[in-house]
Amino acid sequence: MVDEVGRKLYLIFDTQHERGLEKMKDAMWKVDPSYGVRYRDPRDAQQ
């Protein structure tokens, strides 16, 4: 991902535990509970 001023952004998640994955998904949906679309590359018009 790249922010509005061109800085590279990385979202890295790593776990082998099922509960850890559930917690990560919960955290991501809290950012945008309606659509879940805030994690995207702003320079990619095809999203």
C-alpha positions as CSV (number, residue, x, y, z in Angstrom):
1,M,0.0,0.0,0.0
2,V,1.1,3.6,-0.5
3,D,-0.3,6.6,1.4
4,E,-1.3,9.9,-0.1
5,V,2.2,11.4,-0.1
6,G,3.9,8.3,-1.6
7,R,5.2,6.6,1.5
8,K,5.1,2.8,1.4
9,L,2.9,1.1,4.0
10,Y,3.1,-2.6,5.1
11,L,0.6,-4.6,7.0
12,I,2.2,-7.8,8.2
13,F,0.4,-10.4,10.3
14,D,1.7,-13.8,11.2
15,T,0.3,-16.5,13.4
16,Q,-0.3,-20.2,13.5
17,H,-3.1,-19.8,16.1
18,E,-6.7,-19.7,15.0
19,R,-7.6,-17.3,17.8
20,G,-4.9,-14.8,16.7
21,L,-6.4,-14.7,13.2
22,E,-9.9,-14.0,14.7
23,K,-8.5,-11.2,16.8
24,M,-6.7,-9.6,13.7
25,K,-9.9,-9.8,11.7
26,D,-11.9,-8.2,14.6
27,A,-9.3,-5.3,14.7
28,M,-9.5,-4.7,11.0
29,W,-13.3,-4.7,10.9
30,K,-13.3,-2.1,13.7
31,V,-11.6,0.3,11.3
32,D,-14.5,0.0,8.8
33,P,-17.4,-2.1,10.2
34,S,-19.7,-1.4,7.3
35,Y,-17.7,-2.2,4.2
36,G,-14.2,-3.4,5.2
37,V,-12.6,-1.4,2.4
38,R,-10.2,0.9,4.1
39,Y,-7.2,-1.4,3.6
40,R,-6.4,-0.6,0.0
41,D,-3.9,1.0,-2.3
42,P,-5.1,4.6,-2.9
43,R,-3.2,4.6,-6.3
44,D,-5.1,1.5,-7.6
45,A,-8.3,2.7,-9.3
46,Q,-9.4,-0.9,-10.0
47,Q,-10.1,-1.7,-6.3
